[in-house]
Amino acid sequence: MLCQGRELFELGARLARSGTVAIGSAGGERAKLLARAAGCGAALAGGEVRFHDGTCAACGVWLVGYYGFAAALFVRQEGEEVRVHLHDRAGRALDAASLPAAGEAGAAGSWDLLAGADCAWAANRAGDRLTRGGVAFVRGPAALTMALERMGWTVTKRPLPGGTVFTSDGEGFTLTVERNGSRRILPGADALDAAAGYGEEPRAIPAFGPQRK
């Protein structure tokens, strides 16, 4: 635990050299504390930190692209296992070893919170789209369900005959659709973007998302 905390603190300090960092976590208190350790490292190295309440790594990547931040860090805890996801604003995985060395600690950076991240991500991806809809079952982050319901789908608690099944990977990056016995991976920047492009029809309701600062 102490070693991981030190590593996340040092990683945050190195990320501070790149620009504003969006940081999130899910799965337990350990993940939350480690995310805070990374935020402390970045802020004490003079960086700008934006914590968010999104529930998967892809939401953090969307925030980074939307606001033009430098990087997204997301800590996932499953039991005793902790995984760290690190991406740039284009959604490419970052290698921590390639980051610049941290500067001297002691600087005063900034620390802020972006609330409602999942809702904003879903609204932005689905805002100006309307699908033919139908009955759907969803395996994936809560934001995927929000986006599909906004686009006109009726989301059920279990798969139903004749319905569509949307399955995302755990961090919301990829999306698979199953319908009438066929199965395929949908293209898109993330699972919500892929869902928005599936059988879409334009409508006259504008997209919205978090206000730019």
C-alpha positions in Angstrom: 0.0 0.0 0.0 2.7 2.5 1.0 4.8 1.6 -2.1 1.8 2.0 -4.4 1.0 5.4 -2.7 4.5 6.6 -3.3 4.4 5.4 -6.9 1.1 7.2 -7.6 2.4 10.4 -5.9 5.5 10.3 -8.1 3.4 9.6 -11.2 1.2 12.6 -10.4 4.3 14.8 -10.0 5.5 13.8 -13.4 2.1 14.3 -15.0 2.1 17.9 -13.7 4.8 18.7 -16.3 2.4 17.9 -19.1 -0.5 20.1 -18.1 -3.9 19.7 -16.5 -4.7 16.2 -15.4 -8.1 14.6 -15.0 -8.2 12.0 -12.2 -10.9 9.5 -11.3 -11.3 6.2 -9.4 -13.8 3.4 -8.8 -14.1 0.2 -6.9 -13.2 1.0 -3.3 -11.5 3.3 -0.8 -8.0 2.1 -1.7 -8.5 3.2 -5.3 -9.8 6.6 -4.1 -6.9 7.1 -1.8 -4.4 6.2 -4.5 -6.1 8.6 -6.9 -5.8 11.3 -4.2 -2.1 10.5 -3.8 -1.6 11.1 -7.5 -3.5 14.4 -7.3 -1.4 15.5 -4.4 1.8 14.7 -6.3 0.6 16.7 -9.3 -0.6 19.7 -7.2 2.5 19.9 -5.1 4.6 19.9 -8.3 2.6 23.0 -9.5 0.2 21.2 -11.7 -3.6 21.6 -12.2 -5.7 18.7 -11.1 -9.3 18.1 -11.9 -10.9 15.2 -10.0 -14.1 13.8 -11.5 -16.8 11.4 -10.4 -16.9 9.4 -13.7 -17.1 5.7 -13.1 -14.8 4.4 -15.8 -11.5 5.3 -17.5 -13.2 6.2 -20.8 -15.2 9.0 -19.1 -11.9 10.5 -18.0 -10.6 10.3 -21.5 -13.7 12.0 -22.8 -13.3 14.8 -20.3 -9.7 15.3 -21.3 -10.6 15.6 -24.9 -13.6 17.9 -24.2 -11.7 20.4 -22.1 -8.3 20.0 -23.8 -6.5 18.7 -20.7 -3.2 16.9 -21.1 -3.9 13.5 -19.6 -6.4 11.2 -17.8 -5.5 9.0 -14.9 -8.0 6.4 -13.6 -7.5 4.0 -10.7 -9.7 0.8 -10.7 -9.9 -1.5 -7.6 -11.3 -5.0 -7.8 -10.8 -6.8 -4.5 -7.2 -6.5 -3.6 -6.1 -5.8 -7.2 -5.6 -2.2 -8.3 -5.1 -1.1 -11.9 -4.0 2.3 -13.2 -5.2 3.6 -16.6 -3.3 6.5 -18.1 -4.2 8.1 -21.4 -3.6 11.3 -23.4 -6.3 13.6 -24.8 -6.5 11.5 -28.0 -7.3 8.4 -26.0 -3.9 6.8 -26.5 -2.4 4.9 -23.7 0.5 6.7 -22.0 3.6 4.9 -20.8 4.5 6.3 -17.4 8.2 5.6 -18.1 8.1 8.1 -21.0 6.9 11.0 -18.9 9.3 13.8 -18.1 11.0 13.8 -14.7 9.1 15.5 -11.9 10.2 19.0 -10.8 10.9 20.0 -7.3 8.0 19.6 -4.8 6.7 22.5 -2.9 4.9 24.4 -5.6 1.2 25.4 -5.2 -0.9 24.0 -8.0 -4.7 23.9 -8.2 -7.2 21.2 -7.2 -10.8 21.2 -8.3 -13.8 18.8 -8.8 -15.8 18.1 -12.0 -19.2 16.7 -10.8 -21.7 14.9 -13.0 -19.1 13.5 -15.4 -21.1 10.4 -16.4 -24.2 12.4 -17.1 -22.3 15.0 -19.1 -20.5 12.3 -21.1 -23.7 10.5 -22.0 -25.5 13.8 -22.9 -22.7 14.9 -25.1 -22.4 11.7 -27.0 -26.2 11.3 -27.4 -27.5 14.8 -27.4 -28.4 15.4 -31.1 -29.1 11.8 -32.0 -32.3 9.7 -32.1 -32.2 6.0 -32.9 -35.0 3.8 -34.0 -34.8 2.4 -30.5 -36.4 -0.7 -29.2 -35.7 -2.9 -26.2 -32.1 -3.2 -25.1 -30.1 -4.9 -22.3 -26.9 -3.2 -21.3 -23.7 -4.6 -19.8 -21.4 -1.7 -19.1 -20.9 1.6 -17.3 -23.9 3.6 -16.1 -23.2 6.3 -18.7 -23.9 3.8 -21.5 -27.4 3.2 -20.2 -28.0 6.9 -19.8 -26.9 7.5 -23.4 -29.1 4.7 -24.9 -32.2 5.9 -23.0 -31.6 9.4 -24.2 -31.5 8.2 -27.7 -34.8 6.4 -27.4 -34.0 2.9 -26.2 -36.0 1.1 -23.5 -33.4 -0.5 -21.3 -34.5 -3.7 -19.4 -33.0 -5.4 -16.4 -32.4 -8.7 -18.3 -32.1 -9.7 -22.0 -35.5 -10.2 -23.7 -36.3 -12.2 -26.9 -35.9 -10.0 -30.0 -34.1 -7.3 -28.0 -30.7 -5.9 -28.6 -27.8 -6.5 -26.2 -25.0 -3.9 -25.8 -21.9 -5.0 -24.1 -19.0 -2.7 -23.2 -15.6 -3.6 -21.8 -15.2 -2.6 -18.1 -13.7 0.8 -18.8 -16.1 1.9 -21.5 -13.8 2.0 -24.5 -15.3 -0.7 -26.8 -18.9 -1.8 -27.6 -20.3 -5.0 -28.9 -23.9 -5.3 -30.2 -25.9 -8.6 -30.4 -29.2 -8.8 -32.2 -31.1 -11.6 -33.9 -28.2 -14.0 -33.5 -25.6 -11.8 -35.0 -22.8 -10.1 -33.1 -20.4 -7.4 -34.1 -18.1 -4.7 -32.6 -19.2 -1.2 -33.3 -16.7 1.5 -34.3 -16.3 4.6 -32.2 -14.0 6.7 -30.0 -15.6 5.0 -26.9 -18.6 2.8 -26.1 -21.0 5.7 -26.0 -19.8 7.1 -29.3 -20.2 3.7 -30.8 -23.8 3.4 -29.4 -24.7 6.9 -30.7 -23.6 5.8 -34.2 -25.7 2.7 -34.2 -28.9 3.2 -36.3 -28.9 6.9 -35.6 -31.4 9.5 -37.0 -30.9 13.2 -36.6 -33.2 15.2 -34.4 -33.5 18.9 -33.5 -32.4 18.7 -29.8 -28.9 20.1 -29.4 -26.2 18.2 -27.6 -25.0 19.5 -24.2 -22.2 18.8 -21.8 -20.4 20.4 -19.0 -19.7 24.1 -19.5 -16.3 24.9 -20.7 -14.2 27.0 -18.3 
